[in-house]
Amino acid sequence: MVIALTPVDLVTAVALMLTSAGLSLFLSLGFHKGMVWASIRMVVQLLLVGSLLRLVFRQDSAALTVLIFLAMLTAAAHEVGARQPRRLQGGWRHLINGAAVSMSTIFVSAFALVTVLGADNWLEPAHAIPIGGIILGTAMNSASIALNALLSNIGNERDAIEAQLALGGSRFSALSPLMRRAVNAGIIPVMNQMVGAGIITMPGIMSGQILAGQDPLNAATYQVFLMLLLAASGTASAIFAVYFTVFRLSDERHRLRLDRLEDERRPKG
């Protein structure tokens, strides 16, 4: 059974979002503009992507699948650092963020697709793009949260870090507590998904398969497989992002190089 939404359903969903934004305005919480803008952007993006994927699925081209996946990786690399209060300067930010999400996503996605679809059909766009997108989304979120925690803590604890370095400590011994906290922060959302799956929440893939008429146990098995892969992808992405960033924020003489950060809160010009 295919469930179709009516215009009234969509208008009702918009009204609920606007109610949330209205509460923010009424209570002076400050997120109403961001929520409205994010909603508009989300609608435009999803409609454009839906139209594009309809064409791609009809073409059934492995080369086109790879091209779209590369575009998704590029966008994810940008989004990892797009809203960070503090971030690396220039091209290093994109390079490190791109490497972190790409290394984890490509490996885990390839494993998932070869396992599910087989070696001959693993680039079938109707499966490769959605599965790769789910894994990429988790990698992006984990890397973004981990970097936010790392860079915030480095700024707050700069004096203590530089004191350890001045006493002869290496960059990793001085920064390792912050690195552990950052990685832990990055994987908390994934762990919350895992412990709440089935009892507190019904995961999206499982819900979609059940709504499409799949046997609930088969849908649950598929969701277990996917959640384990998401845990691997999120963990790898957070670790890569944190370690690569620490390499950039220190040098071979074990000095802290916060001059390599740009601070969006600092007036420009």
Secondary structure, 3 states (H helix, E strand, C coil): CCCCCCHHHHHHHHHHHHHHHHHHHHCCCCCHHHHHHHHHHHHHHHHHHHHHHHHHHHHCCHHHHHHHHHHHHHHHHHHHHHCCCEEECHHHHHHHHHHHHHHHHHHHHHHHHHHHHCCCCCCCHHHHHHHHHHHHHHHHHHHHHHHHHHHHHHHHCHHHHHHHHHCCCCHHHHHHHHHHHHHHHHHHHHHHHHHHECCCECCHHHHHHHHCCCCHHHHHHHHHHHHHHHHHHHHHHHHHHHHHHHHHCECCCCCECHHHEEECCCCCC
